[in-house]
């Protein structure tokens, strides 16, 4: 399936689609929280509830979609999820223009988008493994990671500036249009995707299929610790995101453009880290790089508890984010490639779906808990608690390299 060029023309279309939708997402960085704060006058508990509910219910809705995606062609699923996200997001600026926007609508849209996000990621991960040769997966994931951080550098500052000029709904429109363009790019890939082979009684979705992804992860000696590590790290980081918005935009009086700049500019470190990942793996080995970068990335968040008003506070946020994001830029493509390598092709969609569902649900639960904690103690204390707890997560990283023989034995045990 690989066309001309190192990774092929078809990968080029997939990459372009990923780039435009990722830029749209980061252009609308924290858009729901900002709309809730600036339009609906929501407080810390409501903003956290918005983030938590959308993730939690979206994850529940997405549970049966993982096994459903496994036995279907991935490209039509990806296009459908892009179109669903486009329609859902466009309802927000429409309601805002008519003066009908409500907190309930934000909740409903966040659920729909959350479920579509999980399904799209499961399908795209499985499709990438079909589209790209195993030896090129790290290069492909490195390009995705570099694109993510490039969009993160440019998106939030541009998005928050657009909010100041055109109102809070403008970035939601841009995000919706980016999904429409992504669907067009995926369609341009062509129709060379093979139809998945159905075996046995797989013609109908069975109750056991819903749990297959989790069973495989929890039985895998290397994926299991990596699963718990990444889920907890993401949960603790994301749980503090709405609290940082409240702290910086409310308590400390930073302007929206300063908030966007503080989280956008340090993402240059992600671009640097993602470009270094392949070289570091070639020199030190995949496991050592994953363990080291995975440990270093959690040493920074506790610094966010010491933010103060003014230029010094803004510089502190940027320094913390730069250190953390650079380490994440190295870790993420290595971990994503490792996860695909360790997962058989006929289990990728279910495994990635289970991973995403757990991650989203954990983020939702932690966001809700940290919202309550912030209501009792204040955003700063809640951020400090998360920064302290995340320091213990490196103990969950895989302690040794997993061998191909281990994988073959695991697959036989699941056959």
Secondary structure, 3 states (H helix, E strand, C coil): CCCCCCCCHHHHHHHHHHHHHHHHHHHCCCHHHHHHHHCCCCCHHHHHHHHHHHHHHHHHHHHHHHHHHHCCCHHHHHHHHHHHHHHHHHHHHHHHHCCCCCHHHHHHHHHHHHHHHHHHHHHHHHHHHHHCCHHHHHHHHHHHHHHHHHHHHHHHHHHHHHHHHHCCCHHHHHHHHHHHHHHHHHHCCCCCCCCCCCCCCCCCCCCCHHHHHHHHHHHCCCHHHHHHHHHHHHHHHHHCHHHHHHHHHHHCCCCHHHHHHHHHHHHHHHHHHHHHHHHHHHHHCHHHHHHHHHHHCCCCHHHHHHCCCHHHHHHHHHHHHHHHHHHHHHHHHHHHHHHHHCCCHHHHHHHHHHHHHHHHHHHHHHHHHHHHHHHHHCHHHHHHHHHHHHHHHHHHCCCCCCCHHHHHHHHHHHC
